[in-house]
Amino acid sequence: MSLKLSAVRQAPPTGPVPGTLPEKPPEGQAVTVSLSGTCLVSVQLRSRYQNCTLYVDGRAVGSPPADLEMAVGTYRATIRCPDGQTYESNTFPIEAGLSNRKIDDYLR
């Protein structure tokens, strides 16, 4: 059995290739680097309704107290209890440097 392989060489891309670093700048030239990303905060969401399920923006996150990594921003919580009671919150902030948030303070 014989196998013949062939390849076609394509022209190299012009300009920077996505996902690669640009060429090294000349010595002494200032370079600006811009980084972006989501700031995550370790936070504990607490409530007196500890036998209930806590939802944050519609996603179940467990029973309070819930230890989460959350992006800085504003959220809404819902607490659903086994007896059928449901509690909704107003929006509450998650801020950098925050370590816990008592959801009960935001219930309507």
C-alpha positions in Angstrom: 0.0 0.0 0.0 1.3 3.4 -0.9 0.2 6.8 0.4 0.8 10.1 -1.4 0.5 13.3 0.5 0.5 16.8 -0.9 0.3 20.2 0.6 -0.4 23.7 -0.7 1.6 26.5 0.8 -0.4 29.6 1.4 0.9 33.1 1.6 1.7 34.2 5.2 -1.0 36.5 6.8 -0.5 40.2 6.6 -0.6 42.2 9.8 -0.7 40.8 13.3 -2.1 37.3 13.8 -5.0 37.1 16.3 -3.8 35.6 19.6 -0.1 36.5 19.0 2.0 39.2 20.5 3.1 42.2 18.5 6.7 42.7 17.6 9.0 44.0 20.3 8.9 47.8 20.4 12.1 49.7 19.9 14.3 50.1 23.0 13.1 53.0 25.2 9.7 53.3 23.6 6.8 53.4 26.0 4.2 50.7 25.6 0.6 50.8 26.8 -1.0 47.5 27.8 -4.8 47.3 28.2 -6.3 44.4 30.2 -9.9 43.7 30.7 -11.8 41.2 32.6 -14.5 40.6 35.2 -13.7 41.4 38.8 -14.9 38.5 40.9 -15.7 38.9 44.6 -15.9 36.1 47.2 -19.1 36.8 49.0 -21.4 35.0 51.4 -25.1 35.5 50.9 -26.9 35.1 54.2 -30.6 34.9 55.2 -32.7 33.7 58.1 -34.5 31.4 55.7 -31.7 28.7 55.9 -33.9 25.8 55.0 -35.0 27.4 51.7 -33.4 27.6 48.3 -31.7 30.9 47.3 -31.8 32.0 43.6 -29.7 34.8 42.3 -30.9 36.3 39.0 -33.0 33.2 38.5 -30.2 30.7 39.1 -30.3 28.4 42.1 -27.2 28.8 44.3 -28.1 26.6 47.3 -29.4 27.3 50.8 -28.2 30.3 52.8 -25.6 30.9 53.8 -24.2 30.5 50.2 -20.5 31.1 49.5 -20.2 32.4 46.0 -17.7 34.0 43.5 -19.8 36.9 42.0 -18.9 39.6 39.5 -19.2 43.1 40.7 -22.6 44.5 39.8 -26.3 44.5 40.9 -28.5 41.4 41.4 -31.9 40.2 42.5 -32.5 37.3 44.8 -35.5 35.0 45.2 -35.9 32.7 48.2 -38.2 29.7 47.8 -39.1 27.7 50.8 -40.5 24.1 51.1 -43.8 25.4 52.5 -44.4 27.3 49.2 -43.5 30.7 50.5 -41.5 32.8 48.1 -39.6 36.0 48.9 -38.3 38.4 46.3 -35.6 41.1 46.8 -35.0 44.5 45.4 -31.7 44.8 43.6 -28.7 44.6 45.8 -25.1 45.5 45.0 -22.0 43.3 45.0 -18.9 45.5 45.4 -15.2 44.9 45.4 -14.0 44.2 48.9 -17.4 43.0 50.1 -17.3 39.7 52.0 -21.0 39.1 52.9 -24.4 40.4 52.1 -27.5 39.8 54.2 -30.3 39.2 51.6 -33.0 39.8 54.2 -32.2 43.5 54.2 -33.3 43.7 50.5 -36.5 41.6 50.7 -39.7 43.3 49.6 
